[in-house]
Every structure is written in structure tokens, then in C-alpha cells.
Amino acid sequence: MKLIISLIILLSSLMSLAQEMPVNKVSEEKPRYFPIWGEEAKKMGYTLPRAYGINISRIEHDEKFGVKKATLNGENLFDALPVTGDVKVDTETKINMIRTDFWLLPFFNLYLGIGQIHSDVQLEFKTQLPIVGAQQHKIPFKATGTVANLGGVLVAGYNNWFAMTNVNLTDVIIEDELDVSLYSIAFRGGYNAGKLQIFTGAMYIDSDIKITGSRQDIVLNVSLSSYGWHGLAGLNYEINREFGLTTELSFGDRYMYLLEFGYRF
């Protein structure tokens, strides 16, 4: 009986040990081609994120634009109507996007995104007529379409501090009514506190928008431009090696809020 019990204990110990041993672990690991020079960076003591990522994001932003050119039925708006004061254009935009990225180098990330955009645009101006007097005009536009962006991120770090430079090209495709092209460059710097990274920085945006709208027998074409710097701040929370959450808020003349959920593999 004692012999049987001893054999059972021995077999149990061997099975437990076998489960803990990395059997054929080297042969089961898939080779990682990216990032290039990743193994060298790890040997130098750097902790690298997983090479590939999929991110789902929600972006909301409000912005005011300056009018470069406006035509009414083919004629300059300021010649066709007795416009007084400034012409104002306000936009409220919501974007749902999915983005993929990969680390080409330990310090350089490339990404490509596509999503859907919903935009409310309102053109406001005043006219002064001899009999009617001053009148306020508001012309609204609603647009839904596809947005695509392409960009790269350059990263540097020292101890727990980091800095990033992000260059982004964005194009919006909306049938007939709205054509948007946007270029931006952002600088961010922050502190890595374990699972939480806090950052702040600034972003420069240069955007051109063309709006074409028709109401009955009136055709309006407006060209807009917006450029300049604004501040930003945000944080990234690493749930684990696979999942993370990012939020960012910009402030100044251009309001933007970003919420992003990411998965790395």
C-alpha cells in the first residue's frame, strides 16, 4: 500500500514538473521580423511594445474657419450680396475610425486608418439692404462620408521620460458637398509611470475645405482654410500587454476630444 502511494506521489510530481517545463518552447515561438533592430534594442535594456496594433477610436471636434473664397451662382458672394462684417463658418464633426499600425523600427511607427465622418457645417453672414435693413443669414450643411489618414510617429525616451513627433495626412471623401484635405504635425512629451503614461504637447494643423451646396435654384461654393498651433494633453493606460486605452484633449481655437481603445499582438 505504501509503495502504491509513493508511486502516485512520484507520478503526480513528474506530471506537475512536465506542465511547468517549456517543452519545445523555442520551436513554438514565431519569428518576429518587426521591429527591425528590435532584438538589439531589447539587449540594450529597452522594453518594446508588441509590433502590430489595431485601434478603434472616437473623435469629436469643433472648429471655426476663415473664408478664402465664396461664390453664389458662380459670382463672388461679396459682389452678389451686400455682405457686411465677417463671414463665419462653424463646423461640428464626429468621426468613428479603425486604425492599424506597426513598429517598423524600435523608434518609428507607421499607421493607416479609415472611418466614417459626420459633419455639421454652418455658414453665417450679414447683409445690409436699403429697404430691408440688416439681415442675418445662416446656411447649414450636413455631410456624411469616409475619412482616411496615413501617418508616422517618431519616438525617443530617456529613463521614464519620452517624446514623440507625429506627422499625419488626412483626406475626407464626401459626395458632392464637401472636400477636405488636412496636414498636421504634433509634438508630445510625457512621463511613463508604469501602466500610465501622461503627456502634453502642441499640434500644428493646416486644412483646406471646399463646400458645395444647393438650395432650390441657389448654388453656393465656399473655400475655407484653417491653420495654426493649439495645445493638447492626454494619457494612455496600459491594461496589459495586449490592451490599452488612450484619451486626448486639445484646447485653443480648435476643440478636439479623442477616445481610443487599442489591441496589440
N, C-alpha and C positions, 0 to 999 in steps of 0.2 A: 504494500500500500504506500509506504514511504517512498519507494522507488518510482511509482506512478506519479505521485505528487511532485517529486523532484523533476521528473521528465516534463510535466505540464508547465512548471515554473520556468524550466530551461527553454522550452519551445516558445512560451509567451515572451520571454526576454529577447529571444532571437527575432521573433516577428516584430516586436516593437523597435528593435535596433534596425531591422531591414526597412521599416517605414521611414525612419529618420535619415537613413543613408541616401545621399544624392546619386541614385543608381542612374548611370548613363546621362548624367546632368549635362556634361559638356556636349554630347551629341544631340541632345534635345534642344539646346539653345539655338535660336535662329541668328544668323549673322546680321549685324547692324551695319548698313552701308552709310547711314547718315546719323549724326552729322559727320562730315569729313573732319578728320583730326579729333574725333570725339574721344577715342581711347587715350590719345596723348594728353588731352585736357584732363581726363579723369586721373591719370597718373600724376599730374601736377597738383591734384587735390581739389579740383573743381567738381561740384555736383551739378550734373546736367539734367534738364527735363527730358521726358521721352520725346522722340524725334518727331512724331506726327500728331496732329491735333484736329479735332472737329469742334466748332464753336457755334452756338445758337445765340443770337443777340437781338435785343430790342433797343431801338434808338428813337428818341423824341427830341426835336429841336425847333426853336422859333428864331426867326431872323428877319431883319429889315434890310432892304436892298435899295441901292441908288439906281435911278433910271438912266441908262445910256442913250436909249432911243425909243421913241414911241410913235406909232403911226396909226391913224384912224382911216379906214378905207383907202389905204395907200398914201395918205397925206400926213405930213408931220402933225402930231397931236397938238402941239403948241401953236401951229398955224391954223389948224382946222377949228380949234376951240379957244376962246379967250381964257386960257388957264392962268390962274393966279397962285402964287405960292409954290411950295414944293410938291412934287408928285411922290407919294409914299406907296411902298409895296411891302406888305407883311406876309410872311409865309409861316405856316404851321405844318410840320412834316412828321410822319411816323413811319419807321422802317423796321421790317422784320427780315432778318438775314441769317443765312448759314454760311460759314466760312471754314475753309480748310487751310492748314499751314504745315510747314515742315522746316526743321532746322538744317539748312544746307551746311553751315559751319557752326561751331560752338557759340559764335558771337553774331551769327547772321541768320535771320528767319525770313522766309518768303510766304506770302499768303494770297489767297484768291477767294472772293466772296460773291454771292449772288442772293438777291432777295426781292421783296415787294415793297413798294413805296406808296404811301397815301399822303397827298399834299393838298392843303387849302391855301389858296393864294388870293389876296385882296388888293386891288389897285384903288388908291384913293387920291382924288384931286379936286380942286375947287375951280369954278368958272365965275366970271363976272359979266353979266349981260346988262344992257342999258335999261330994259324994262323989268325983267325978271329979278335982277339983282344978283347977289351972291348965292351960289348953289354948291352943295357938297355932293360929289359923285363917288359911289363905291361900286366897283365891278369885281364880282367874285369869280374864281375859277376853282374847280375841283379836278384833281387828276390822280389816276392810279396807274402804276406801271412797274417796270423792272429796273432794279439798280444793280450794278456790278462794280466791284472795285478790285484793284491789284496793288500790292504794296510790299515793302520790305522793312525790316526792323534790325537796326544795328545796336548791339548791347555790349556794355562794359561794366565791370564790377571790381570792387576792392573791399575785402572783408565782408561786412554786411551791407555796404552801400552799393548802389547800382545807378547806371544812367542808360537811357535809351533814346535813339533817334528813329522816327517812323516817317517814311515817305509813302504817300498814298495818292493813287489816281482813281477817280470815281466817274462813272458815266451813268446817266439815268435815261431810260428809254420809255417814253410815254407817247402814245399815239396822238399825232397831230398837235396837241395843245402845249406840250412842254418839252423842252430840250435842255438838259443840264450837263455841264462838264465842270469838274472840280478837281483842284490840285491842293494838297495840304502837306505840310511838314510839321512834325511835333517833336518837342524835346521834353523828356520826362526824367526825373531823378527822384530816388527814394531810398528807403531803408527796409531791409529784409529782417523781419522779426520772427523767424521760424516759418510757421504756416501763413503768416500775414505779412504782406508787402504793402507799404504805404508810399504814395508818390504824389508829386506835384510837378507842374511844368507850364509850358506855353505852346500854343499851336498857331501856325500861320495858314490861312485859307485864302485861296484865290478861286472864285467861282464865277461862271458866266451862265446866265439863264435866258432862254428865249421863250416867250409865251405867245401863243396864237389862239385867239378866242373869237367866236362869232355869236352874236345875238340878233336874230332876225336878219336884217339887211346891213348890220354893222359888223365890220371885221376889224379887230384890234390886234396889233403886233407890238410887243414890248420886249426890249432887250435890257437885261439887268446885269449888274456886276456887284460883287462884294469881295473885299479883300482886307486883310489886316490881322493883327495878333489878338489873341484872347487867352486868359489863364485857364488852367484846368487842375483838378485834383481828383484822386481816386484811391482805390485799394483793391488788392487781389487776395483772395482767401483760398489757400490750397487745402481742399477737403482731404485728399490723399494723393498718391502718385498719379492717379488717373483723372480725378475730377477737381475742377476749380471754379471759382465764382469771381467775376470782376465787375466793379461798378465805377463809373467816372462821371464827373460833373464839370461842365465848362461854364465860365462866367465872364461877363463883359457885355458887349453889344450882341453877342451870339450865345443864346442859351442852348445847351445840349445835355441830355442825360442818356447814359449808356448802362445797360444791364446785360451781362454776358455769362453764359454757362458753357464750360468747356470740358472736353474729354480728350485725354492724351493716351497714345498707345505706341 
